[in-house]
Amino acid sequence: MGAETVNKGPGLYKHYKGGLYRVIAHAIESTNGRDGQEVVVYISLEKGLWYTRNAIEFYSTVALECGFPLGPTYVRETPRFERVGD
């Protein structure tokens, strides 16, 4: 894995919309002539389904619009997946 690696390692993660996922490993995408990007291999603990996602996206933040119905709104950055255990 290259210098751009964002590896944070296997563990238990919570998605910002809910749901728990176990990161199994990091791998290199190599199908259909793609450029060998690092991906995260993870499994949904609720559904038992396996997924892969670009590592940079997996560890990125998302902007959530917050506020009250009649008050000001603001944007809060939160991790897409937050590590919650090993």
Short mmCIF file of the C-alpha atoms (twelve columns), coordinates in Angstrom:
data_MODEL
# 
_entry.id   MODEL 
# 
loop_
_atom_site.group_PDB 
_atom_site.id 
_atom_site.type_symbol 
_atom_site.label_atom_id 
_atom_site.label_alt_id 
_atom_site.label_comp_id 
_atom_site.label_asym_id 
_atom_site.label_seq_id 
_atom_site.Cartn_x 
_atom_site.Cartn_y 
_atom_site.Cartn_z 
_atom_site.pdbx_PDB_model_num 
ATOM 1  C CA . MET A 1  0.000   0.000   0.000   1 
ATOM 2  C CA . GLY A 2  1.353   3.374   -1.009  1 
ATOM 3  C CA . ALA A 3  2.077   6.631   0.739   1 
ATOM 4  C CA . GLU A 4  -1.566  7.660   0.361   1 
ATOM 5  C CA . THR A 5  -2.681  4.778   2.601   1 
ATOM 6  C CA . VAL A 6  -5.288  5.806   5.167   1 
ATOM 7  C CA . ASN A 7  -5.243  2.467   6.979   1 
ATOM 8  C CA . LYS A 8  -6.778  2.770   10.415  1 
ATOM 9  C CA . GLY A 9  -7.041  -0.964  10.891  1 
ATOM 10 C CA . PRO A 10 -9.587  -3.651  11.625  1 
ATOM 11 C CA . GLY A 11 -12.161 -2.980  14.317  1 
ATOM 12 C CA . LEU A 12 -15.787 -2.179  15.041  1 
ATOM 13 C CA . TYR A 13 -17.236 0.931   13.367  1 
ATOM 14 C CA . LYS A 14 -20.589 2.722   13.530  1 
ATOM 15 C CA . HIS A 15 -21.992 4.358   10.389  1 
ATOM 16 C CA . TYR A 16 -23.216 7.930   10.821  1 
ATOM 17 C CA . LYS A 17 -26.758 6.823   9.861   1 
ATOM 18 C CA . GLY A 18 -26.634 3.892   12.292  1 
ATOM 19 C CA . GLY A 19 -25.592 0.300   11.943  1 
ATOM 20 C CA . LEU A 20 -22.494 -1.501  13.164  1 
ATOM 21 C CA . TYR A 21 -19.815 -2.815  10.845  1 
ATOM 22 C CA . ARG A 22 -16.682 -4.870  11.390  1 
ATOM 23 C CA . VAL A 23 -13.680 -3.884  9.271   1 
ATOM 24 C CA . ILE A 24 -12.014 -7.127  8.230   1 
ATOM 25 C CA . ALA A 25 -9.095  -5.906  6.119   1 
ATOM 26 C CA . HIS A 26 -7.765  -3.417  3.632   1 
ATOM 27 C CA . ALA A 27 -7.191  -4.558  0.042   1 
ATOM 28 C CA . ILE A 28 -6.132  -3.169  -3.325  1 
ATOM 29 C CA . GLU A 29 -8.778  -2.795  -6.058  1 
ATOM 30 C CA . SER A 30 -7.493  -4.568  -9.147  1 
ATOM 31 C CA . THR A 31 -10.447 -5.498  -11.363 1 
ATOM 32 C CA . ASN A 32 -11.177 -4.181  -14.841 1 
ATOM 33 C CA . GLY A 33 -7.904  -2.263  -15.119 1 
ATOM 34 C CA . ARG A 34 -8.640  0.079   -12.235 1 
ATOM 35 C CA . ASP A 35 -5.794  2.025   -10.704 1 
ATOM 36 C CA . GLY A 36 -5.155  -0.091  -7.609  1 
ATOM 37 C CA . GLN A 37 -6.916  2.071   -5.038  1 
ATOM 38 C CA . GLU A 38 -7.014  0.943   -1.437  1 
ATOM 39 C CA . VAL A 39 -10.419 -0.365  -0.336  1 
ATOM 40 C CA . VAL A 40 -11.833 -1.341  3.041   1 
ATOM 41 C CA . VAL A 41 -13.435 -4.788  3.338   1 
ATOM 42 C CA . TYR A 42 -16.169 -4.765  5.986   1 
ATOM 43 C CA . ILE A 43 -19.262 -6.674  7.078   1 
ATOM 44 C CA . SER A 44 -22.630 -5.488  8.376   1 
ATOM 45 C CA . LEU A 45 -23.238 -7.018  11.792  1 
ATOM 46 C CA . GLU A 46 -27.016 -6.709  11.354  1 
ATOM 47 C CA . LYS A 47 -27.360 -8.099  7.812   1 
ATOM 48 C CA . GLY A 48 -24.259 -10.273 7.504   1 
ATOM 49 C CA . LEU A 49 -23.488 -8.711  4.100   1 
ATOM 50 C CA . TRP A 50 -19.894 -8.003  3.025   1 
ATOM 51 C CA . TYR A 51 -18.957 -4.686  1.424   1 
ATOM 52 C CA . THR A 52 -15.963 -2.844  0.014   1 
ATOM 53 C CA . ARG A 53 -15.564 0.903   -0.098  1 
ATOM 54 C CA . ASN A 54 -12.736 3.181   -1.181  1 
ATOM 55 C CA . ALA A 55 -10.592 3.696   1.945   1 
ATOM 56 C CA . ILE A 56 -10.406 7.474   1.572   1 
ATOM 57 C CA . GLU A 57 -14.213 7.640   1.411   1 
ATOM 58 C CA . PHE A 58 -14.658 5.148   4.274   1 
ATOM 59 C CA . TYR A 59 -12.556 7.287   6.632   1 
ATOM 60 C CA . SER A 60 -13.868 10.640  5.370   1 
ATOM 61 C CA . THR A 61 -16.319 12.959  7.072   1 
ATOM 62 C CA . VAL A 62 -19.811 13.932  5.940   1 
ATOM 63 C CA . ALA A 63 -21.519 17.293  6.361   1 
ATOM 64 C CA . LEU A 64 -24.796 17.138  8.273   1 
ATOM 65 C CA . GLU A 65 -27.214 20.022  8.323   1 
ATOM 66 C CA . CYS A 66 -28.386 20.601  11.885  1 
ATOM 67 C CA . GLY A 67 -30.712 23.059  13.553  1 
ATOM 68 C CA . PHE A 68 -34.208 23.641  14.815  1 
ATOM 69 C CA . PRO A 69 -37.357 24.006  12.695  1 
ATOM 70 C CA . LEU A 70 -37.657 27.734  13.397  1 
ATOM 71 C CA . GLY A 71 -34.061 28.519  14.264  1 
ATOM 72 C CA . PRO A 72 -30.776 28.831  12.444  1 
ATOM 73 C CA . THR A 73 -29.215 25.852  10.736  1 
ATOM 74 C CA . TYR A 74 -25.565 24.940  10.673  1 
ATOM 75 C CA . VAL A 75 -23.392 22.266  9.162   1 
ATOM 76 C CA . ARG A 76 -21.580 19.765  11.354  1 
ATOM 77 C CA . GLU A 77 -18.835 17.470  10.077  1 
ATOM 78 C CA . THR A 78 -18.998 13.908  11.386  1 
ATOM 79 C CA . PRO A 79 -17.061 10.759  10.463  1 
ATOM 80 C CA . ARG A 80 -18.785 8.561   7.890   1 
ATOM 81 C CA . PHE A 81 -17.675 5.554   9.990   1 
ATOM 82 C CA . GLU A 82 -16.597 6.103   13.605  1 
ATOM 83 C CA . ARG A 83 -14.448 3.516   15.342  1 
ATOM 84 C CA . VAL A 84 -16.238 2.281   18.468  1 
ATOM 85 C CA . GLY A 85 -14.227 -0.799  19.436  1 
ATOM 86 C CA . ASP A 86 -11.798 -3.529  18.524  1 
# 
